[in-house]
Amino acid sequence: MENVIYSKIVFECPVFKVEEAEVKLPDGSTAKRWYIVKRDTAAVVCLKDNRVILTKEYRSASGGVQWRLPAGGVHEGEDPASAAIRETREEIGLEPLDLKLLKTYSSPSATTKQKIHCFLATQFKENPLTTGEKDEQYIKIKELTIQQVENLLASREIPDGIGRCLQAALNELKKNSRGSY
């Protein structure tokens, strides 16, 4: 097990920070570590009338259009549930009324520090929240059947973090309905 001797932020931009750390290794020697530190994310699986609401958005980092959930960064001083509600209102114009935390995942990377808080919502009211960001106008909202979502997951057309949240929601729905949706 490594023990952190010290750490400090050595670079910061609006999207991430870079943290430098020195750690003590099990044999007593030391080593440097570098981490990307990102804001935690809140994602919401929205199930409305037995259909899952997803978005299709162009993601410049991947260079293509991807399936997404209403999701985004947790702001400083904001709790994950409040961020989940805000992001859902911003991205699909609905306010979740029965938000349930399904699971919190830590980033699977050895070099990235971030948590993804996955929520499920099944009841909503219309309550859009406009941020004025230009890219909002390019979000396409899609309502898919559970079978369509399962097919997308099986074909790996949904990015991993989003896929983990969707799978957690499907597992919860199956558990609550005793093996079927």
C-alpha positions, 0 to 999 in steps of 0.5 A: 500500500502506498502512503501519500507523503505530500501532494500539491496542485501544479496546474489548473484549468476549467476542466481539470487539475494536475496533482503531483504527489510523493508516496512512500512505497511498501519497501520504504522507498519513495516515488512520484505520482501524477494525477488528473483531478476532475470535478465529480459528475452526476448522471441521471437515468431517466425512465419515463413511460417505460422508455429511457431518455438519452441524448445524442451529442457531439463530443469533441474529445472523441471526435464523434456523436455519442449516446449520453445521459443527462449528466455533468459536473458537480459544482463547488459547494453543490451536492451530487443530487442537486447537480443531477437535477440541474443537469437534467433540467438543462439537458432535457428540460425535465425536473426529476421528482423521485431521484434515487442514488443507485451507485457511486463509481470511482474512476477506474483509472490509476491516474484520474481522480473523479467520482460518478454519482449515478441516479435513477428517476421515474417521475418528472415535471417540465421545468427547463433550465437554460444556461445560455451555452451554445452547445445546448442547442445541438443536444438531440433527445431520444426516448428508447425502449429498454430493449433498445438500450440493452442492445446498445449496451451489448454492442458497446455503442454507449461509453463506459461511464454512461454504460455503467450507470445504465446497467445499474439502473436496469439491474435496479429495475429488474430487482424491483420487478422480480426479474423482468422490466 
